[in-house]
């Protein structure tokens, strides 16, 4: 608590002597002028002058006393304002919202000589009396807490105004601390997601490189060897052998084109870009059903309202879930459904009846894509086999 400011002032005795000198000097002069008057007249004049001098002295001393009282009041106000400013600085120095509120309570107790208590939002405070004050702490139309002050003497209007100023500042400081904490959390989460995204991109590039090297590149190399053999057979006059080799090379070439088309379709199908999400998933389901002789039910019309990036990521999630179900089973039936949620956002469900238990590591790729959408992944395995993959998307995944 800072020391009070004191205004320089002379003592009251010194002020009285000075006032007396100011009054008696002209009085003596007047007496010298009227010394030639008769005793009766002189007595009357002296009495009048004495009365005037007494009145002047009373006025001077009274005015001086009033000035001293005003100076004391100003000094007290200046001292309290300095203490209030220091209290605000102590409150603002806290970085946690809970610490800000606790510091505000402590500073209010010291400033007003009261007992302070913080009430959580929504809790009803007792009625205010002469020695009690209830101060709501609000920021951005939101109640943060309530500060309850109690003391033996009543709170005057000035105390209530100052307490309201302190409460308003504390509410804003707590709100700023909360915003700062949320910003730091979002920044940490953003850095984590960025690192995961980079890792996922590297893994995806590595997977594509392996698929191209082990698939298309090997097939093209085999086709080149077969063409060399066919050329040699033609030069040697073995036309039937050359024809058989060329036919085999043609079959392998078509298979290579088909695998490259499937790889391109897996990355981002043209039908998704040209005809929409529902058609792309339906085409994926139809191709999977025909290749594995299973039933795939699709109900994804609601996903057309999603943003383009959300549709691409969700398509990859569905494709990965289908591939995992096929590798484990295959299943006899798979259902794919996307529906809006009552509380906002969307829910995507991929359920299968494939036997066997999936390893948790098999969901890492799906979980990574869900995180890029700021969604939530839930996986439930049935008692009789089968797995249900549920993806919850936030409302802002919708097309703006």
Secondary structure, DSSP 4 states (H G I P E B T S, - for coil): -PPPP------HHHHHHHHHHHHHHHHHHHHHHGGGS-HHHHHHHHHHHHHHHHHHHHHHHHHHHHHHHHHHHHHHHHHHHHHHHHHHHHHHT--SHHHHHHHHHHHHHHHHT-EEEEEETTPPPPPP-TTEEEEEEEETTEEEEEEEEE-SSPP-HHHHHHHHHHHHHHHHHHHHHHHHHHHHHHHHHHHHHHHHHHHHHHHHHHHHHHHIIIIIIHHHHHHHHHHHHHHHHHHTT-HHHHHHHHHHHHHHHHHHHHHHHHHHHHHH-HHHHHH-HHHHHHHHHHHHHHHHT-EEEEE-GGGGGB-HHHHHHHHHHHHHHHHHHHHH---SEEEEEEEE-TTSSEEEEEEE---SPPPGGGGHHHHHHHHHTT-EEEEEE-TTS-EEEEEEE-GGGB--
